[in-house]
């Protein structure tokens, strides 16, 4: 029974991860906002700088349907497709310790990508303003400076390529228990250097997911402890990244509220403690709101905006990505629902963008039918990819790396639109292309190494025709 339960959990990892992230970052906070729970509404409005969404009766019904039905349909599509896909359900056989491919090549790839990332950070000036992490306003300015100073694929390198190369090293050097984690720490440092909490969490997600999947293949008994370590590490890192930029502003604000005239650190810390004890102000409420309100406010604003204030966009087929005059699709553009919803939430501070779970982006394109049908199709797509990743034909470490990307895609669906989950700098498409390229290059290099070795073995055989030819004998 226990083995069957573990197998069932392993079969449904992507949708389980999606459901957990979605519940924590959207559904729970949206429920608290809908019932107008006083302490949470006050903290949300204080830290987000915008009033909590106010919905009419019909808008509330649409919001409740969007919050619940697409999740159930995602599970339905996943379960149906997982049973129909003809690949084996169980993962491939365990490989011996240290048998992961390309340990030295992994280090070389990581070193090259690290060099590229260093050049990007120097060129953008991000390394000169690392102290911005200690002040929220300065941190925001440094973040925008990094956006302006780095190209799209430089962000792809920091968001996706570096974490995958670090994960490859973790899988390829299992005996170097400390040194194999150095690239992961470096990748987290690069993510922090571009002032992105999400980038640092993606590093943790990719590396530790790969590590957990590797243990699930080789040592299923330790997989649970590894997963627990992953969750704790990600939680601690996120809490620290939320807290650190707010320490200085909170100390200043706390000192003002308490009437503190002394500039001593002890007095300010004492004022900060009393300031933090408030239900709607302080570091702890901010962490709670930043997690539970991550996408809940924007999600509840979608029924307010569409279709009353803004018409539906129509299905997004991403034609603008390949749009050209030769293809006859000039004038195509991607939906800007993330900008429209921001302007509705922050009418006095336009120009920003929001994120919301996948079903709300689908709703803005063609209403409820689009959101419901899209949920089934996305669930089926996740199942097909996950069964492919777990097929016996895939060897390590490529199976683990592609599995980590699939889990990342599930997380992206809980936080963002399907298009962004694939195409932005942390999108799954770039990770899949990177791993496929590495796998093909590694296989090609292995064939080149095996071919000369076989030729040498033939020449060494005394009865081989090649060795007995007269013109091959020494003269």
Residue pairs with C-beta under 8 A, 6 or more apart in sequence:
6 220
7 89
7 90
9 16
10 91
10 216
10 390
11 82
11 89
11 386
12 78
12 82
13 386
13 403
13 407
14 78
14 382
14 383
14 385
14 386
14 406
14 407
14 409
14 410
15 74
15 75
15 78
15 379
15 382
15 410
17 407
17 410
17 411
18 74
18 382
18 410
18 411
18 413
18 414
19 71
19 75
21 410
21 411
21 414
21 415
22 71
22 357
22 414
24 291
24 292
25 291
25 292
25 294
25 295
25 296
25 414
25 415
26 67
26 294
26 295
26 296
26 299
26 356
26 357
26 414
27 67
27 71
27 296
28 292
28 296
29 40
29 44
29 289
29 292
29 293
29 294
29 295
29 296
29 297
30 63
30 67
30 296
30 299
30 300
31 67
32 40
32 41
32 292
32 296
33 40
33 41
33 44
33 52
33 53
33 293
33 296
33 297
33 300
34 55
34 60
34 63
34 64
34 300
36 52
39 279
39 280
40 288
40 289
40 292
41 52
42 279
42 280
43 279
43 280
43 281
43 285
43 286
43 288
43 289
44 52
44 289
44 293
44 297
45 51
45 52
46 280
46 281
46 285
47 285
47 286
47 289
47 290
47 293
48 289
48 293
48 297
49 346
49 349
50 297
50 345
50 346
52 297
53 297
53 300
53 301
53 304
53 345
54 304
55 63
55 300
55 303
55 304
59 303
59 304
60 303
62 303
62 363
62 368
63 299
63 300
63 302
63 303
65 368
66 299
66 302
66 303
66 359
66 360
66 363
66 368
66 371
67 299
69 371
69 372
69 375
70 357
70 358
70 359
70 362
70 371
70 372
70 374
70 375
71 375
73 372
73 375
73 376
73 379
74 375
74 376
74 378
74 379
74 382
75 379
76 376
76 379
77 375
77 376
77 377
77 378
77 379
77 380
77 383
78 379
78 380
78 382
78 383
79 379
79 383
80 380
80 383
81 379
81 380
81 381
81 383
81 384
82 383
82 386
82 387
85 383
85 384
85 387
85 388
87 387
87 388
87 390
87 391
88 390
88 391
88 392
89 387
89 390
90 390
90 392
91 216
91 217
91 390
91 392
91 399
92 217
92 390
92 391
92 392
92 393
92 394
92 395
92 396
92 399
93 392
94 217
94 218
94 219
95 217
95 218
95 395
95 396
97 174
97 175
97 218
98 173
98 174
98 175
99 396
100 168
100 171
100 172
100 174
100 214
100 396
100 397
101 172
101 395
101 396
101 397
101 398
101 442
101 446
102 168
102 172
102 438
102 442
102 445
103 169
103 172
103 173
105 442
105 445
106 165
106 168
106 169
106 172
106 173
107 169
109 165
109 168
109 438
110 162
110 165
110 166
110 168
110 169
110 183
113 157
113 161
113 162
113 165
114 162
114 183
114 186
114 190
116 154
116 157
117 154
117 157
117 158
117 162
117 190
120 150
120 151
120 154
120 157
120 158
121 127
121 190
121 193
121 194
123 149
123 150
124 145
124 146
124 148
124 149
124 150
124 194
125 145
125 149
126 142
126 145
126 146
126 149
126 150
126 193
126 194
126 195
127 193
129 138
129 142
129 145
130 193
131 138
132 138
132 139
132 141
132 142
132 195
132 245
133 139
133 192
133 195
133 244
133 245
134 244
134 245
134 247
134 248
135 245
135 248
135 249
136 245
136 246
136 248
136 249
137 249
139 195
139 245
142 195
143 194
143 195
143 196
146 194
146 195
146 196
150 194
152 425
153 425
155 194
155 425
156 425
156 430
158 187
158 190
158 191
158 194
158 199
158 425
159 191
159 196
159 199
159 202
159 425
159 426
160 202
160 206
160 425
160 426
160 427
160 430
160 431
160 434
161 430
161 434
162 183
162 186
162 187
162 190
162 203
163 184
163 187
163 202
163 203
163 206
163 207
164 206
164 401
164 404
164 405
164 431
164 434
164 435
165 183
166 183
166 184
166 186
166 187
166 203
166 206
166 207
167 184
167 206
167 207
167 210
167 211
167 397
167 400
167 401
167 404
168 397
168 401
168 438
169 180
169 183
170 180
170 181
170 183
170 184
170 207
170 210
170 211
171 210
171 211
171 214
171 396
171 397
171 400
171 401
172 180
172 397
173 179
173 180
174 180
184 203
184 207
187 203
187 207
188 200
188 203
188 204
188 237
190 199
191 199
191 200
191 202
191 203
192 199
192 200
192 241
197 238
197 241
197 242
198 426
199 426
200 237
200 241
201 234
201 237
201 238
202 408
202 426
204 230
204 233
204 234
204 237
205 230
205 234
205 404
205 407
205 408
205 411
206 404
206 405
206 408
206 431
207 404
208 226
208 229
208 230
208 233
208 234
209 230
209 403
209 404
209 407
209 408
210 397
210 400
210 401
210 403
210 404
211 226
211 230
211 400
212 223
212 226
212 227
212 230
213 399
213 400
213 403
213 404
214 396
214 397
214 400
215 222
215 223
215 226
216 223
217 396
217 399
217 400
238 291
239 287
242 286
242 287
242 290
243 283
243 286
243 287
246 283
246 286
247 283
250 272
250 275
250 276
250 282
250 283
251 268
251 269
251 271
251 272
252 268
253 275
254 260
254 268
254 271
254 272
254 274
254 275
254 276
255 267
255 268
255 271
257 271
257 275
258 271
258 274
258 275
260 267
260 268
260 271
262 268
275 281
275 282
276 282
276 283
276 284
278 285
279 285
294 355
294 415
295 354
295 355
295 356
295 357
295 415
297 345
297 354
298 341
298 342
298 345
298 354
298 355
298 356
298 360
299 356
299 357
299 360
301 341
301 344
301 345
301 354
302 337
302 341
302 356
302 360
302 363
302 364
303 363
304 344
305 337
305 340
305 341
305 344
305 364
306 312
306 337
306 363
306 364
306 367
307 367
309 344
310 337
310 340
310 364
312 364
312 365
312 366
312 367
313 335
313 337
313 364
313 365
313 366
314 365
314 366
315 365
315 366
315 370
316 334
316 335
316 361
316 365
316 419
318 334
318 419
318 423
319 329
319 332
320 329
320 332
320 333
320 334
321 423
322 329
323 329
323 330
323 331
323 332
324 330
334 419
335 361
335 364
335 365
337 361
337 364
337 417
338 353
338 354
338 355
338 356
338 361
338 417
339 352
339 353
341 354
341 356
342 350
342 351
342 352
342 353
342 354
343 350
345 354
346 352
355 415
355 416
355 417
355 420
356 416
356 417
357 413
357 414
357 415
357 416
358 374
358 375
358 378
358 413
358 414
358 416
358 417
358 418
358 421
359 371
359 374
359 375
360 371
361 416
361 417
361 418
361 419
362 370
362 371
362 374
362 375
362 417
362 418
363 370
363 371
374 418
378 413
378 418
382 406
382 409
382 410
385 406
385 409
386 403
386 406
388 394
389 399
389 402
389 403
389 406
390 399
390 403
394 402
398 435
398 438
398 439
401 431
401 435
402 432
402 435
405 428
405 431
405 432
405 435
406 428
408 426
408 428
408 431
409 421
409 422
409 428
412 420
412 421
412 426
412 427
412 428
413 421
416 424
420 427
421 427
421 428
422 428
422 429
423 429
458 464
458 466
459 466
459 467
460 467
461 467
466 472
